[in-house]
Amino acid sequence: MPELPEATTIARDVAALAGGRRVVRAAAFDESVSNVAPGEFARRLEGETLRGTGRRGKAILLDFGSVVGIVHLVISGRVLRLEGWREPDRIHSAVLEFEGGAVLAFTRLWLGYFELYPPGEVENHRLISRLGPDPFSEEFSAAYLAEAFGGRRASVKGLLLDQSLVAGLGNIYVDEVLFAAGVHPMRRAGTLSAGEIERIHAATRRILRRATELRGTTFDSYHDAFGERGRFQEELKVFARAGLACPECGSEVVKMRVAGRGTHVCPRCQPLN
């Protein structure tokens, strides 16, 4: 699933390709793609200008002035530039053509969506309304994490994956953050010291910023809107490296399940006890 760096990259790509341009044609494949019927989807977007793009958590926001598109790619979805117009189908879930000829396809939205909301109602969206602070916001501080973790018996990994606690983190980056902080994913959040929490906070921002600079992490389905792979997978320390040597100490990276997710850890750099 695209996480914060990938969603940021795609939002910026869409702005680069279509920002300031008017929608001349829009179509959705069927009723499963959006919260409005295909005919209404086209009616509300055609003639509108893409004024800007953004991100909330893992969702991409497209500002068309009178309406905001909320795109959630979930696991398989992608946004791709096409050479020309094509009618939407089961793969190309929604297609937008902009003046000047730019065509964007929102593909494989089988679990995701491209929903339309009035600007004043975006914060009431069922996903966005439940999100915690963005990792780059002022609200997301070491003090905030200390309060959120205080007295909690849940694993620190499970809490960092909770979008209501912090928005945009997913499995890849939580593993990398905890490795960088030297904290075992199974640690009960309430047992973390102030120093450990500060390291988690700093690593979260540092790793997400670096992953965004490298345009995300590609293993399988993720590509940016230009069809290019991300490059942060080249800098991963533990994620997807089970059985390989830890780049810091040489110990074998181990894979286990924590909070219901495949989890990668260096037992020496991230001791549980």
N, C-alpha and C positions, 0 to 999 in steps of 0.2 A: 504494500500500500504506500503510495506517495505520502511522505511526511513533510514537515515544515520546509526543508530546503527544496524539495521537488515542487511543492505547491508554489513557493516563492518564485522559482525559476520559470515555471509555466506562466504564472501571472505576468511576469515581466516580458516573456516572449510574446504573449498575446498583445500586450501594450505596444511592443516594438513593431508587430506585424499589422495591427489594426487600430491602434490608438488614434483618435481624432477622425476616424472614418465612419461614414454612414452605412448602416446595414441595408443592402439592396434586396437581399433574399435570405429567408430563414425557414428552416423546416426541421421537424422532429419526427422520428420514425413512428412512434405510437404513444399511447397514453402512459406507458411505464417510464418514459424518459423524464417527464416533467410533472409539475403539480397543476399544469393547465393542459387542455387538449391541444393536439397538433395545430389545429386551425388558429386557436387563440395564441399559441406560441409564436406563430408567424406574424399574426396581426400586431402583437405587442412589441415585437422587435424590429420589424421592417420600417425603415424610415428614421430609426433612432441612431444616434451617434455614440460610439464607444468613448466615453469621457475619461475613463481611467480604469485601472485594475488594482486589485489588492488581494489580501489573504486574511482569513480568520481561522486559526488552527490549521487544519489540513484542507480547508475549503477555499476555493478560488472565487473571488468576487469580481463581477464585471459590471461596471457602472454605465448604464445607458441613459442616465438622466431620469426619465419618468419611471424606469423599472431597473431593478438590479438582478443580474443573473447570479445564482449561487450554484457553483459547480463542485460536486464532490465525486472524485474519481474512484474512491474506495480501492479495490484491489487491482482490477484489470483496466480501468479507464485510462485514456490518453487524450491529449489534445495535439492535433497534427495539422500542419499546413498542407493543403492540397494544391495541385497544379491548376485545377479548375473545378467548377461546380459539379457535384454529383448528388443525386437524390439520396436521402438517408435510407439506411437499411439496418439489418440487425447488428452489423458491425459499426457502421457510421451512424451512431444513435441520433446525433443532431449535427446540422451543417449550417454555417453562416457564411454568406458572401458579402464582402464590403466593397464600397466604391473603390475603384482603382484595381479591382480584380483579386484582392486577397480573399482566400477561402480557407476557413478553419473547420475541421471536423472534430467533434467531441465523440470519441469512439469507445466502444465496449462498455457503455454505462449500464451494464447488466445489474450491478448492485448499487451503482451510483445514480446521479441525477444531474439535470440542468434545470433548476427551478427558478421561477420568476416571482419577485416580491416587490411591492412598493418600497421606495427608499426608507420610509419611516417605520417599516415593519421588519427590516432585516434582523434586528436584535431579538425579535420574537420567533425567529426560525427555530425549529425543534432542535437542531444541532448547535447553532450559534448561541442560543440562549443558555446552554448548559456549560459553555466553555469557561475554563479558568483563565488566568492572565497569560498573555503572550510572553514567551521567554525573553523578548527584547523590550518589554514594557518596564516602566518604573515600578509597577506593582510587584513584578517578579523580582524579589530580592532574597538575600540569604535569610533575612529576618522573616519574610513570608514563608519560606520553606521550613524554617525552624518551627514556626507556629503550626503549619500544616502537618508536620511530622510528629509534633509533640504528643507523647503518650500513645502513639499508634503502634499496634502489634503487627500490622500488615507489613509485607516486605517492601523495601524501598523501591524495588523495581515495579511492583504492582502499583504503588502510588504514583510514580513518575509516568506510568502509562495511562493513568486516569486523566482523561481530558478535562474533567471538571477541576482538577488541581493545577494542571499546566497544559496549555493548548499547543498541540503540534508535534509533541514527542511520540515516537513509535518505537518498535522493537529494535531496529538497527541502532538508532542514536542513543537510546537508553543504555544498551550494552556498552557502547563506546564511551559514554559519559561516566558510567560507574567504573569502568576500567581506568579512565584518566584520573578519576578521583580516588582510586585505590579502595573502593568500597564493594564488598560482595553483594550481589543482587538479592540474596536471601536475608540480608540483615534486616531485623525489625526496625522500622523507621524511627521508632521512639528511642532506640538505643544509640543513635548517631550523635557524635560530639559536635560542638559548634564548628570545629575545624573541618570535620568531614562534610558538614552541610555547606560550608563556604566553598569547599573544593567542588562539590557537586554543582553548586550555582555557577561558579566560574567556568567549569568544564562544559556545562550546558550551553552557555553563550559562545564559548570559544569553538566548540565542535560544530554547532549549528551554523555559525558564521563561516567557518572553513568549508563545510559541506555545501553551503549556498554558493560560495566563491567557485567551487568545482562543479556547480550545476547539478548537484545531487548524486545519488548512488544508484547504479544500474546493475542488477543481477539478471533480470528477465524482461519484464514488460515495460519498465519505465524508460522513456526517452523524452527529450524536451520537444517543444513545438516544431523545431526544425528537423526532428528525427534523429538527433544526436544523443549519444549516451552520456550520462554523468560520469564523473571521474573520481568521486570520493571513495569508491570501492578500492582504489589503489592505495589508500591511506588507512584502511581499516586495521585496527590492532587486534581485535578479538572476534568480532562478528563474522560468522561463516568461516572461521579459521580453526575449527575443532580438529585436534590431532596435530596441529602445527605448533611450532615453537613460538612462545611469547616473544615479541620483539624487544621487550625490556629485560627479561630475566632468563629466557631460554626454556622455561618450563612449558609443559604441554598445555595448550588451551583446551579446556573441557567444555562439553555441551551438556546442559541439563535443562529441566523444565522448572521455570519459576513463574508464578502468576499465570499459569496455563500457556506460557509461551516458550519456544525454544530459546535458550539463553546461553551466552558464551562468556566464559570467565577464566582468568588465570588464577589458580589456587594460591600461588605464592604472592603475586602482586595484590590480590584481593582476598586476604584471609578472612574466613568466616568468624573465627574466634579471636 
